[in-house]
């Protein structure tokens, strides 16, 4: 059996090696490494795939979130409602800009923001909501957009983990994740469903004026070279990364289907184990399984992780400490105990290997190892 990785990027590369190598060589031969043709073509192709009018590539997913907030003119003293059960980047950029993060709780099944708790947290200072499409599934965007409209708020989708997922509205219409809010951000970190070979990110919007502002902020606050209308940043996706992403975008639907196949294998294997709760599938969203995250509800999560690792199966806890309890973001507004679902999840969640390259032999070993932990005790 091949060694099991959380994400097998080497195996994935071997399958697309001729395409990737040729694309990289094309960039090197052309020697346009910044904002070259590959970047422009990638933006167009990703916009078509995602159903968004505009895609603006940038240096990484964290930058994308910051640029979105800068383009919306969010200022110190403004409040942004988001999840505490997320990677810290979502909250980090809020703090960097002097904006106040306000944490809403999540739903125990999907791990995504609870729309009812969002509405409870709105104050006169609230300016935006940042729903995080965690682990590969779209947050419940229809009520979130309705809340935003009711209170005159912006919605910035954090789409770093759910690119390619589809949300279905009550009227049967569908949109891709990242094409619903006013702006969306994504990351192309190598382990993402659509990942490059370094850092990379992008912003999505259907609003022409917002697209112009986003591009301006990305480019030192400039639209015309050497003329700077606003304070901006230097955040660009380089051409080599865009060339890789163009190749991988053509395979994204195939990759997401492979992840779903592996998730179904896991689901079937764990049926009947009372202490294991497999990922809930939202009625409104497809799932692209950036992570396959179990809930272990009998207090033996850490023991299961150790058991897996002892048998050659990596496992990760996303996330062991929620943002509102991190030293950098603690405040009297969100003391310990204020987000009960979030805090419970940090003691229950465990993510298993999930990638496009998992084969049946590996999946069998992983699931047999999980089951053996519960049968031996």
C-alpha positions as CSV (number, residue, x, y, z in Angstrom):
1,X,0.0,0.0,0.0
2,X,1.2,3.5,-0.8
3,X,1.9,5.7,2.3
4,X,-1.2,7.6,3.2
5,X,-1.0,11.4,3.2
6,X,-3.6,13.9,4.3
7,X,-3.4,15.3,0.8
8,X,-1.3,13.5,-1.9
9,X,0.0,16.4,-4.0
10,X,2.8,14.3,-5.5
11,X,0.4,11.7,-6.8
12,X,-1.9,14.4,-8.2
13,X,1.1,16.1,-10.0
14,X,2.2,12.8,-11.6
15,X,-1.2,12.5,-13.2
16,X,-1.1,15.9,-14.8
17,X,2.7,16.2,-15.1
18,X,2.9,16.7,-18.9
19,X,0.3,19.4,-18.9
20,X,1.8,21.3,-16.0
21,X,5.4,21.0,-17.2
22,X,4.5,22.3,-20.6
23,X,2.5,25.2,-19.1
24,X,5.4,26.2,-16.8
25,X,7.9,26.0,-19.7
26,X,5.6,28.3,-21.8
27,X,5.7,30.9,-19.1
28,X,9.5,30.7,-18.7
29,X,9.9,30.9,-22.5
30,X,7.7,34.0,-22.6
31,X,9.4,35.6,-19.5
32,X,6.3,37.6,-18.5
33,X,6.2,36.6,-14.8
34,X,3.9,39.2,-13.4
35,X,0.4,39.9,-14.7
36,X,1.2,38.0,-17.9
37,X,-1.2,36.3,-20.3
38,X,-1.6,33.2,-18.1
39,X,-3.1,35.4,-15.2
40,X,-5.5,37.1,-17.5
41,X,-6.7,33.9,-19.1
42,X,-7.0,32.2,-15.7
43,X,-9.2,35.0,-14.4
44,X,-11.5,34.6,-17.4
45,X,-11.7,30.8,-17.2
46,X,-12.3,30.8,-13.5
47,X,-15.1,33.4,-13.9
48,X,-16.8,31.2,-16.4
49,X,-16.5,28.1,-14.2
50,X,-17.8,29.9,-11.2
51,X,-20.5,31.9,-12.9
52,X,-19.1,35.2,-11.6
53,X,-18.8,38.3,-13.8
54,X,-15.4,39.3,-12.5
55,X,-12.4,37.4,-11.0
56,X,-9.5,39.3,-9.7
57,X,-6.4,37.2,-8.9
58,X,-4.2,38.1,-6.0
59,X,-1.3,36.8,-3.9
60,X,-3.1,34.6,-1.4
61,X,-6.4,34.0,0.3
62,X,-5.7,36.2,3.3
63,X,-4.9,39.1,1.1
64,X,-8.1,38.5,-0.8
65,X,-10.2,38.9,2.4
66,X,-8.3,42.1,3.4
67,X,-8.6,43.6,-0.1
68,X,-12.4,42.9,0.0
69,X,-12.8,44.8,3.2
70,X,-10.6,47.7,2.0
71,X,-12.6,48.0,-1.3
72,X,-15.8,48.2,0.8
73,X,-14.2,51.1,2.8
74,X,-14.6,49.3,6.1
75,X,-13.0,51.4,8.8
76,X,-11.9,51.1,12.5
77,X,-14.9,51.0,14.7
78,X,-17.0,49.1,12.1
79,X,-18.1,45.6,13.1
80,X,-18.0,42.5,10.9
81,X,-19.9,39.3,11.9
82,X,-18.2,36.0,11.2
83,X,-17.5,32.6,12.6
84,X,-15.1,31.8,15.4
85,X,-14.9,28.2,14.1
86,X,-12.6,28.9,11.2
87,X,-9.0,29.3,10.2
88,X,-7.6,32.4,11.8
89,X,-7.1,34.3,8.5
90,X,-10.8,35.2,8.4
91,X,-10.5,37.1,11.7
92,X,-6.9,38.2,11.3
93,X,-7.6,40.6,8.5
94,X,-10.4,42.2,10.5
95,X,-8.0,42.9,13.3
96,X,-5.3,44.2,10.9
97,X,-7.7,46.8,9.6
98,X,-8.8,47.9,13.1
99,X,-12.3,46.5,12.5
100,X,-14.1,44.7,15.3
101,X,-14.8,41.0,14.8
102,X,-18.2,39.9,16.2
103,X,-18.5,36.1,16.5
104,X,-21.7,34.2,15.7
105,X,-22.2,30.5,16.5
106,X,-22.3,27.8,13.9
107,X,-24.7,24.9,13.2
108,X,-23.6,21.6,14.7
109,X,-24.2,19.6,11.6
110,X,-22.7,21.7,8.8
111,X,-20.3,23.7,10.9
112,X,-21.4,26.9,9.0
113,X,-22.8,30.1,10.5
114,X,-26.2,30.0,12.1
115,X,-28.3,32.7,10.4
116,X,-30.4,33.2,13.5
117,X,-27.3,33.9,15.6
118,X,-26.0,36.3,12.9
119,X,-29.2,38.4,13.3
120,X,-28.9,38.4,17.1
121,X,-25.4,39.9,16.8
122,X,-26.2,42.9,14.6
123,X,-25.7,46.3,16.0
124,X,-25.7,49.9,14.6
125,X,-22.0,49.4,13.9
126,X,-22.3,46.2,11.9
127,X,-21.2,46.7,8.3
128,X,-20.6,43.2,6.9
129,X,-21.1,39.5,7.3
130,X,-18.4,37.0,6.4
131,X,-19.8,33.5,6.1
132,X,-17.2,30.8,5.9
133,X,-18.0,27.9,3.6
134,X,-16.3,25.5,5.9
135,X,-14.8,22.1,4.9
136,X,-16.4,22.2,1.4
137,X,-20.0,23.1,1.9
138,X,-21.8,26.4,1.2
139,X,-23.2,28.3,4.3
140,X,-27.0,28.8,4.2
141,X,-26.7,31.9,2.0
142,X,-30.4,32.6,1.2
143,X,-31.3,33.6,4.7
144,X,-27.9,35.3,5.2
145,X,-28.4,37.4,2.1
146,X,-31.9,38.3,3.3
147,X,-30.6,39.4,6.7
148,X,-27.9,41.5,4.9
149,X,-30.5,43.2,2.7
150,X,-32.8,43.9,5.6
151,X,-30.0,45.6,7.6
152,X,-28.1,47.2,4.6
153,X,-25.0,45.0,5.1
154,X,-22.3,43.7,2.7
155,X,-21.7,40.0,2.5
156,X,-18.1,38.7,1.8
157,X,-18.0,35.0,1.2
158,X,-14.9,33.2,2.5
159,X,-14.8,30.6,-0.2
160,X,-11.3,29.2,0.5
161,X,-12.6,25.7,1.2
162,X,-15.6,25.2,-1.1
163,X,-14.7,26.2,-4.6
164,X,-16.8,24.3,-7.0
165,X,-19.7,23.7,-4.6
166,X,-23.2,24.7,-5.7
167,X,-26.0,26.3,-3.6
168,X,-29.7,25.8,-4.4
169,X,-32.2,28.6,-3.5
170,X,-35.8,28.0,-2.5
171,X,-37.0,28.8,-6.0
172,X,-34.7,26.1,-7.5
173,X,-32.1,28.4,-8.9
174,X,-28.5,27.5,-8.4
175,X,-25.3,29.4,-7.9
176,X,-21.7,28.4,-7.3
177,X,-20.1,29.3,-4.0
178,X,-18.4,32.6,-4.4
179,X,-21.0,33.9,-6.8
180,X,-23.7,34.8,-4.2
181,X,-22.4,37.6,-1.9
182,X,-21.3,41.1,-2.9
183,X,-17.6,39.9,-2.9
184,X,-16.0,36.5,-2.3
185,X,-12.5,35.5,-1.6
186,X,-10.7,32.2,-2.2
187,X,-7.3,30.7,-1.6
188,X,-5.1,28.6,-3.9
189,X,-2.9,27.2,-1.1
190,X,-1.5,23.9,-2.5
191,X,-3.7,21.6,-0.4
192,X,-7.0,23.3,-1.5
193,X,-9.3,21.6,-4.0
194,X,-8.0,24.0,-6.6
195,X,-4.4,24.7,-5.4
196,X,-1.3,26.1,-7.0
197,X,2.4,25.3,-6.3
198,X,2.9,28.2,-3.9
199,X,0.6,30.9,-2.6
200,X,-2.3,32.3,-4.6
201,X,-5.8,33.8,-4.1
202,X,-8.6,35.5,-5.9
203,X,-11.7,37.7,-5.5
204,X,-15.1,37.3,-7.1
205,X,-17.8,39.8,-7.7
206,X,-20.7,40.5,-10.0
207,X,-20.5,44.2,-9.5
208,X,-18.6,46.3,-12.0
209,X,-17.7,49.1,-9.7
210,X,-16.6,46.7,-6.9
211,X,-14.4,44.9,-9.4
212,X,-12.7,48.2,-10.4
213,X,-12.1,49.0,-6.7
214,X,-10.7,45.5,-6.0
215,X,-8.3,45.7,-8.9
216,X,-7.2,49.2,-7.8
217,X,-6.6,48.1,-4.2
218,X,-4.6,45.0,-5.4
219,X,-2.3,47.3,-7.5
220,X,-1.0,49.8,-4.9
221,X,-4.3,51.7,-5.1
222,X,-3.6,52.6,-8.7
223,X,-5.5,52.3,-11.9
224,X,-3.1,54.3,-14.1
225,X,0.6,53.6,-13.6
226,X,2.3,55.9,-11.0
227,X,-1.0,57.6,-10.1
228,X,-2.4,56.4,-6.8
229,X,-6.0,57.3,-5.9
230,X,-6.3,55.3,-2.6
231,X,-4.1,53.4,-0.2
232,X,-3.6,49.9,-1.7
233,X,-1.5,46.8,-1.4
234,X,0.8,44.9,-3.6
235,X,-1.0,41.6,-4.1
236,X,-0.5,39.7,-7.4
237,X,-0.8,36.1,-8.6
238,X,2.4,35.3,-10.5
239,X,2.2,33.9,-14.0
240,X,3.7,30.5,-13.1
241,X,1.0,29.9,-10.5
242,X,-1.7,31.0,-12.9
243,X,-0.4,28.5,-15.5
244,X,-0.6,25.6,-12.9
245,X,-4.1,26.8,-11.9
246,X,-5.4,26.9,-15.5
247,X,-4.4,23.2,-15.8
248,X,-5.9,22.2,-12.5
249,X,-9.1,24.2,-13.1
250,X,-9.8,21.9,-16.1
251,X,-9.8,18.9,-13.6
252,X,-11.6,20.6,-10.7
253,X,-15.0,18.9,-11.3
254,X,-13.2,15.6,-11.6
255,X,-11.2,16.2,-8.4
256,X,-14.4,17.1,-6.5
257,X,-16.1,14.0,-7.8
258,X,-13.2,11.9,-6.5
259,X,-13.4,13.5,-3.1
260,X,-17.2,12.7,-3.0
261,X,-16.4,9.1,-3.9
262,X,-14.0,8.8,-1.0
263,X,-16.5,10.5,1.4
264,X,-19.2,8.0,0.4
265,X,-16.7,5.2,1.2
266,X,-16.1,6.7,4.6
267,X,-19.8,7.2,5.3
268,X,-20.7,3.6,4.5
269,X,-17.8,2.2,6.6
270,X,-18.8,4.2,9.7
271,X,-22.5,3.5,9.7
272,X,-23.6,2.1,13.0
273,X,-20.8,3.5,15.1
274,X,-22.7,5.6,17.6
275,X,-19.8,7.7,18.7
276,X,-19.0,8.8,15.1
277,X,-21.1,11.4,13.3
278,X,-20.2,11.6,9.6
279,X,-20.4,15.0,7.9
280,X,-23.9,16.3,7.4
281,X,-25.0,17.1,3.9
282,X,-26.9,20.4,3.6
283,X,-30.2,20.3,1.8
284,X,-29.1,23.5,0.0
285,X,-25.5,22.8,-1.0
286,X,-23.4,20.2,-2.7
287,X,-20.3,19.2,-0.8
288,X,-16.7,19.3,-2.3
289,X,-15.0,17.8,0.8
290,X,-12.1,20.0,1.2
291,X,-12.0,18.1,4.5
292,X,-13.8,15.0,5.6
293,X,-14.5,15.9,9.2
294,X,-16.0,13.5,11.7
295,X,-17.5,14.4,15.1
296,X,-16.4,12.0,17.8
297,X,-18.9,12.5,20.6
298,X,-17.8,10.0,23.3
299,X,-14.8,12.0,24.5
300,X,-12.3,9.7,22.8
301,X,-11.4,12.0,19.8
302,X,-7.8,12.5,20.9
303,X,-7.4,8.8,21.6
304,X,-8.7,8.0,18.1
305,X,-6.2,10.4,16.5
306,X,-3.3,8.7,18.4
307,X,-4.6,5.3,17.3
308,X,-4.8,6.3,13.7
309,X,-1.3,7.8,13.6
310,X,0.1,4.7,15.3
311,X,-1.2,2.7,12.3
312,X,0.1,5.0,9.6
313,X,-3.0,7.1,9.1
314,X,-2.6,10.9,9.5
315,X,-5.5,12.8,11.1
316,X,-5.9,16.5,11.8
317,X,-8.0,18.6,14.2
318,X,-9.4,21.6,12.4
319,X,-9.6,23.6,14.7
320,X,-8.4,22.9,18.3
321,X,-9.0,26.4,19.6
322,X,-11.7,28.7,18.2
323,X,-10.8,32.2,17.3
324,X,-12.7,33.9,20.1
325,X,-10.6,32.0,22.7
326,X,-7.3,32.7,21.0
327,X,-5.2,35.2,22.9
328,X,-5.0,37.5,20.0
329,X,-8.8,37.9,19.7
330,X,-10.2,37.4,23.2
331,X,-12.7,40.1,24.3
332,X,-15.4,40.6,26.8
333,X,-18.0,40.5,24.0
334,X,-17.3,36.8,23.4
335,X,-16.2,35.2,26.7
336,X,-15.8,31.4,27.1
337,X,-19.2,29.8,27.0
338,X,-20.7,32.4,24.7
339,X,-20.5,30.2,21.6
340,X,-21.6,26.7,22.9
341,X,-21.7,24.9,19.6
342,X,-18.4,26.2,18.4
343,X,-16.7,25.4,21.7
344,X,-18.1,21.8,21.7
345,X,-16.9,21.2,18.2
346,X,-13.3,22.0,19.0
347,X,-13.4,19.0,21.3
348,X,-15.1,16.7,18.8
349,X,-13.9,17.2,15.3
350,X,-11.3,15.0,13.5
351,X,-10.5,15.2,9.8
352,X,-9.4,12.1,7.9
353,X,-7.2,12.0,4.8
354,X,-9.0,13.5,1.8
355,X,-7.6,13.9,-1.6
356,X,-8.1,13.0,-5.3
357,X,-5.6,10.2,-5.1
358,X,-7.0,8.0,-2.3
359,X,-7.4,4.4,-3.6
360,X,-9.6,1.6,-2.2
361,X,-6.7,-0.1,-0.5
362,X,-5.9,3.1,1.4
363,X,-9.5,3.8,2.2
364,X,-10.0,0.3,3.5
365,X,-7.0,0.6,5.8
366,X,-8.2,4.0,7.1
367,X,-11.7,2.8,7.8
368,X,-10.6,-0.5,9.3
369,X,-8.2,1.3,11.6
370,X,-11.0,3.7,12.7
371,X,-13.4,0.8,13.4
372,X,-10.7,-1.2,15.2
373,X,-10.4,1.6,17.8
374,X,-14.1,1.3,18.7
375,X,-14.2,-2.5,18.7
376,X,-11.1,-3.1,20.8
377,X,-12.4,-1.1,23.8
